[in-house]
């Protein structure tokens, strides 16, 4: 599936038919999107659970549907779904990159009424609202704009990588793409495992979940009756290549760490030096485990979190120690013990992490002027950087913010790491 995917949520069967006809008209004109129109609230929730959506058109009044029976039980900061505004809020939390392509409409209610405006103003984003549009051409024009916005969401989504993504791109490029996916999918992933069962991992191929590519249920987790047959071990590289060929996209694996007790199980399933995980996914595993391990080490004071991280590859080890270091900054104690334990376990030791902002880019001279903020009440200062170094870490635009990490390797060599600051980073949650 190469096109943007739009969900149309409407409880009236006649209206669904009318909207489908309008959608078909626009497909004959533009032909560059796909549409999902569920016929019940249950099917709407399934659409949210098993698909990555680029845009949504949501009816405000969903009174014909029974909203009391739901598959999605818990999503952070989202209450019960009582109408289309609540459903739009849920969609925003699960598909944040689609926030500019979430529309709420009503053929009956005036959404500019103070009763509804108050509820809309309380949302963490600003959906497009359409009230009492009666002329077909007006509705069609608004929907045409929604399609265009959904296409932009689709084109910017890092999930859509070519099948040879792992072979044709640098490791820095792959990590950058995976981190964007990881942070953007965090709420959806926790919601998914909570609803369908605590499988150890799941694979996304383009817009859809791969129903035959789940890990087994983790100890202490529950199966939720979706008839998913989890695999007891990781699949091999041949299966991965076939999956990529069939989907026409590189398949990304995402791990279940929504409960602290799942983290140790994930390392056991991965095996010594992550030997059980396909090589192409090993660095992704390290990125996925970094924040759960940091929370265990810092909040639960569990030193095993660092011990497990000895099994990660070098990218994963640096990621874990970076996240722990950033999490402990400003705390009154614990940093020395952390650095000492990291040294004993032959993990990277963080020397410093500075936040940088690109002030000026000179392509001709291949250099950039950067303002660095050391933290700890130290004054910011400007520094000239090799632009190639920044580009290797996907930093290349004026005003772009990034972390500049200096760390000592187990043998004493000093290395640096450059990477963008991801706004969705859950380090401090």
C-alpha positions in Angstrom: 0.0 0.0 0.0 1.8 3.1 -1.3 -0.9 5.7 -0.7 -2.0 7.8 2.2 -4.7 6.1 4.4 -7.6 8.1 5.6 -10.2 6.9 8.1 -13.8 8.1 7.8 -15.7 7.7 11.0 -19.5 8.0 10.7 -22.2 6.2 12.6 -25.0 6.6 10.0 -25.1 4.1 7.2 -26.6 6.5 4.7 -24.0 9.1 5.4 -21.2 6.5 5.1 -22.5 5.7 1.6 -22.6 9.3 0.6 -19.1 9.9 1.9 -17.8 6.8 0.2 -19.3 8.0 -3.1 -17.7 11.4 -2.6 -14.4 9.7 -1.8 -14.7 7.6 -5.0 -15.2 10.8 -7.0 -12.0 12.3 -5.7 -10.1 9.1 -6.2 -11.0 9.3 -9.9 -9.6 12.8 -9.9 -6.5 12.3 -7.8 -6.1 8.6 -7.3 -3.6 8.8 -4.5 -5.1 7.8 -1.3 -6.9 4.8 0.3 -9.9 4.9 2.6 -11.1 2.9 5.6 -14.8 3.4 6.6 -15.6 1.2 9.6 -19.3 0.4 10.2 -19.2 0.2 14.1 -17.3 1.6 17.0 -15.7 -1.8 17.5 -14.4 -1.7 13.9 -13.2 1.8 14.4 -11.1 0.7 17.4 -9.7 -2.2 15.4 -8.7 0.3 12.7 -6.8 2.3 15.3 -5.1 -0.7 16.8 -3.9 -2.4 13.6 -3.2 0.5 11.2 -1.1 3.6 11.0 -3.4 6.4 9.8 -2.5 9.6 7.9 -5.7 11.4 8.3 -9.2 11.2 9.7 -12.7 12.6 9.0 -14.7 12.1 12.2 -18.4 12.7 12.7 -19.1 14.7 15.9 -22.4 12.9 16.8 -21.8 9.1 17.2 -25.0 8.5 19.0 -26.1 5.5 16.9 -23.0 3.5 18.1 -22.6 1.9 21.5 -19.5 3.6 22.8 -19.7 1.9 26.2 -18.1 -1.3 24.9 -14.5 -0.7 23.9 -11.3 -2.5 23.1 -9.0 0.4 23.9 -9.0 0.6 27.7 -6.2 3.0 28.6 -4.4 5.7 26.7 -2.5 8.3 28.7 -4.5 11.6 29.2 -7.5 10.3 27.2 -10.8 9.8 28.9 -13.9 7.8 27.7 -15.1 8.3 24.2 -18.5 10.0 24.2 -18.5 11.8 20.9 -16.3 12.7 17.9 -14.2 15.3 19.8 -13.2 12.5 22.3 -12.4 10.2 19.4 -10.3 12.9 17.7 -8.4 13.3 21.0 -7.7 9.5 21.0 -6.6 9.7 17.4 -4.2 12.5 18.1 -2.6 10.6 21.0 -2.1 7.5 18.8 -1.2 9.2 15.5 0.5 12.5 16.5 2.1 13.1 13.1 -1.4 13.2 11.6 -2.5 16.1 13.9 -3.0 18.5 11.0 -5.1 16.0 9.1 -7.7 15.3 11.8 -11.1 16.8 10.9 -14.3 16.8 13.0 -17.5 17.6 11.1 -21.2 17.7 11.8 -24.2 18.1 9.5 -26.4 19.0 12.4 -24.5 20.6 15.3 -22.9 24.0 15.2 -19.3 23.2 16.5 -18.8 27.0 17.1 -21.4 26.8 19.9 -19.8 27.7 23.2 -20.6 24.3 24.6 -18.5 22.6 22.0 -15.9 25.3 21.7 -14.9 24.8 25.4 -14.3 21.1 24.8 -12.4 21.7 21.6 -10.2 24.3 23.3 -9.2 21.8 25.9 -7.7 19.5 23.3 -3.9 19.4 23.1 -4.1 20.1 19.3 -6.4 22.1 17.0 -8.5 19.9 14.7 -10.2 21.4 11.7 -13.9 21.7 12.5 -16.7 21.7 9.8 -20.2 22.7 10.9 -23.4 22.4 8.9 -21.8 22.2 5.5 -24.8 21.5 3.2 -23.5 22.1 -0.3 -21.8 19.0 -1.8 -19.1 21.1 -3.4 -18.2 22.7 -0.1 -17.9 19.4 1.6 -15.9 18.0 -1.3 -13.5 20.9 -1.3 -12.8 20.5 2.4 -12.2 16.8 2.0 -9.9 17.4 -0.9 -7.8 19.6 1.4 -7.8 16.8 4.0 -6.5 14.4 1.4 -3.6 16.8 0.5 -2.7 17.1 4.2 -2.8 13.3 4.7 -0.5 12.9 1.7 2.0 15.2 3.4 1.8 13.1 6.6 2.3 10.0 4.6 5.4 11.4 2.7 7.1 12.4 6.0 6.4 9.1 7.8 9.7 7.3 8.5 7.9 4.0 8.6 7.8 3.9 4.8 11.3 2.8 3.9 12.2 0.7 0.8 12.7 -3.0 1.2 16.5 -2.6 0.8 16.6 0.1 3.5 19.0 -1.9 5.7 21.4 -2.6 2.9 21.4 0.8 1.1 21.6 3.3 4.1 24.1 4.2 6.8 23.7 3.0 10.3 23.2 6.7 11.4 20.4 7.0 8.9 18.7 3.8 10.1 19.0 4.8 13.8 17.5 8.3 13.0 14.6 6.7 11.2 14.0 4.1 14.0 14.1 6.8 16.7 11.5 8.8 14.9 9.3 5.8 14.6 9.9 4.8 18.3 9.0 8.1 19.8 6.1 8.8 17.5 4.7 5.3 18.1 5.1 5.2 21.9 1.5 5.8 22.9 0.1 3.6 20.1 2.5 0.8 21.0 1.5 0.7 24.7 -2.2 1.0 23.7 -1.7 -1.8 21.1 -0.2 -4.3 23.6 -2.6 -3.4 26.3 -5.6 -4.1 24.0 -4.5 -7.1 21.9 -2.2 -8.8 24.5 1.3 -8.5 25.9 3.2 -10.0 23.1 7.0 -9.5 23.3 7.2 -7.7 19.9 5.2 -6.8 16.8 6.2 -5.9 13.3 4.9 -3.0 11.2 5.0 -3.3 7.4 4.0 0.1 6.0 0.6 1.2 7.3 -0.4 -2.2 8.8 0.5 -4.5 11.6 1.8 -7.9 10.4 -0.7 -10.3 11.9 1.7 -13.3 11.5 4.7 -11.5 13.0 4.2 -11.2 16.7 6.3 -12.5 19.5 4.9 -14.8 22.1 3.0 -13.6 25.2 5.4 -12.4 27.9 5.2 -13.9 31.4 2.7 -12.0 33.4 1.0 -10.7 30.3 -2.4 -11.7 29.0 -3.8 -12.7 25.6 -6.8 -10.7 24.7 -8.6 -13.1 22.3 -7.5 -11.7 19.0 -6.4 -15.1 17.8 -2.8 -13.9 17.3 -0.3 -16.8 17.2 2.8 -15.4 18.7 6.2 -16.8 17.6 8.3 -18.4 20.4 11.5 -17.2 18.8 12.6 -14.5 16.4 12.2 -15.1 12.7 15.3 -15.5 10.4 16.6 -13.1 7.8 14.9 -15.0 4.9 11.5 -14.4 6.5 12.4 -10.7 6.9 13.3 -10.4 3.2 10.1 -12.1 2.1 8.1 -9.8 4.3 9.8 -6.8 2.8 9.2 -8.1 -0.7 5.5 -8.7 -0.1 4.8 -5.4 1.7 7.2 -3.4 -0.5 8.4 -1.7 2.6 11.1 -2.5 5.1 9.4 -4.1 8.2 10.2 -2.5 11.5 10.1 -4.5 14.8 8.8 -2.8 18.0 9.2 -4.2 21.5 6.8 -4.3 24.4 8.3 -2.5 27.4 5.1 -1.1 28.9 5.7 -2.8 32.2 9.0 -2.8 34.1 8.9 -6.6 34.6 9.0 -7.1 30.8 12.4 -5.5 30.3 14.4 -8.5 31.8 12.3 -10.9 29.8 13.2 -9.0 26.6 16.9 -9.4 27.3 16.4 -13.1 28.0 14.6 -13.6 24.7 17.3 -11.7 22.9 20.0 -14.0 24.3 23.7 -13.3 24.9 25.0 -10.5 22.7 21.4 -10.4 21.2 22.2 -13.5 19.2 18.6 -14.5 18.7 17.6 -11.2 17.1 18.2 -10.7 13.4 21.3 -8.6 13.0 19.5 -5.7 11.3 17.3 -5.2 14.4 19.9 -5.3 17.1 20.7 -1.6 17.3 17.0 -0.9 17.2 16.6 -3.2 20.2 19.2 -1.2 22.1 17.3 2.1 21.4 14.1 0.5 22.6 15.6 -0.7 25.8 17.5 2.5 26.7 14.6 4.4 28.4 13.0 1.4 30.2 16.5 0.5 31.5 17.1 4.1 32.6 13.8 4.2 34.5 14.7 1.0 36.3 18.2 2.1 37.2 17.3 5.6 38.3 13.8 5.3 39.7 13.9 1.7 41.0 17.6 1.8 41.8 18.0 -1.6 40.1 21.6 -2.1 39.0 20.7 -5.1 36.9 19.5 -2.7 34.2 23.1 -1.8 33.5 24.2 -5.4 33.7 21.7 -6.4 31.0 23.0 -3.6 28.8 26.4 -5.4 28.5 24.6 -7.5 25.9 23.8 -4.6 23.7 25.8 -3.6 20.6 27.9 -0.4 20.9 25.1 1.9 19.6 22.8 0.5 22.3 25.4 0.8 25.1 26.0 4.5 24.2 22.2 5.1 24.1 21.6 3.6 27.5 24.4 5.5 29.2 23.3 8.8 27.5 19.7 8.4 28.7 20.7 7.5 32.3 23.2 10.4 32.4 20.5 12.9 31.1 17.9 11.5 33.5 20.3 11.9 36.5 21.4 15.5 35.7 20.2 17.7 38.5 19.8 14.9 41.0 21.6 15.4 44.3 23.3 11.9 44.3 23.9 8.8 42.3 26.0 10.1 39.4 29.3 8.9 40.8 27.9 5.5 41.5 26.5 5.3 38.0 29.8 6.2 36.4 31.7 3.8 38.6 29.4 0.9 37.8 29.5 1.8 34.0 33.3 1.6 34.2 33.2 -1.8 36.0 30.9 -3.2 33.4 33.0 -1.7 30.5 30.2 0.5 29.3 30.7 3.9 27.8 31.2 6.7 30.4 29.6 10.0 29.6 31.9 12.9 30.0 29.4 15.6 29.0 26.2 16.2 27.1 25.8 19.7 25.6 22.6 20.9 23.9 23.4 22.6 20.6 21.4 24.9 18.3 22.5 25.6 14.8 22.9 29.3 14.2 24.4 29.4 10.8 25.1 26.9 8.0 27.8 27.6 5.3 27.6 24.8 2.7 30.4 26.2 0.6 32.9 26.1 3.4 31.2 23.0 4.9 31.0 24.5 8.4 28.3 25.5 10.8 28.2 28.0 13.7 26.5 26.4 16.7 25.5 27.6 20.2 26.3 25.1 22.8 24.6 25.0 26.2 26.6 23.0 28.7 23.9 23.1 31.5 24.8 23.0 35.2 24.6 26.8 35.3 27.4 27.2 32.8 27.1 29.9 30.2 26.4 29.0 26.6 29.1 29.6 24.0 29.4 29.5 20.2 31.5 26.9 18.4 32.3 26.2 14.7 31.5 22.7 13.7 32.4 20.6 10.7 29.1 20.4 8.7 29.9 16.9 7.6 30.0 15.7 11.3 26.6 17.3 11.9 25.1 15.8 8.8 26.2 12.4 9.8 24.0 12.8 12.8 21.1 14.2 10.7 21.7 17.8 11.9 21.9 20.2 9.0 19.3 23.0 9.3 19.4 26.4 10.9 17.7 26.5 14.3 17.9 22.7 14.6 18.5 21.5 18.1 20.8 18.5 18.9 22.7 16.7 21.6 26.5 16.7 21.4 27.7 13.9 23.6 31.3 13.3 24.6 32.0 9.9 26.1 34.9 7.7 27.0 35.1 4.2 25.7 36.2 1.3 27.9 39.8 1.4 26.6 40.0 5.1 27.3 39.4 6.6 23.8 37.3 9.7 23.6 34.4 9.7 21.1 31.5 12.1 20.3 27.9 11.5 19.2 25.7 14.0 17.4 21.9 13.5 17.1 18.8 15.6 16.8 16.7 16.3 19.9 13.5 14.4 19.4 10.5 16.4 20.8 8.7 13.2 21.6 11.6 11.8 23.7 10.0 10.1 26.8 13.2 10.3 28.9 11.7 12.4 31.7 8.2 10.9 31.8 
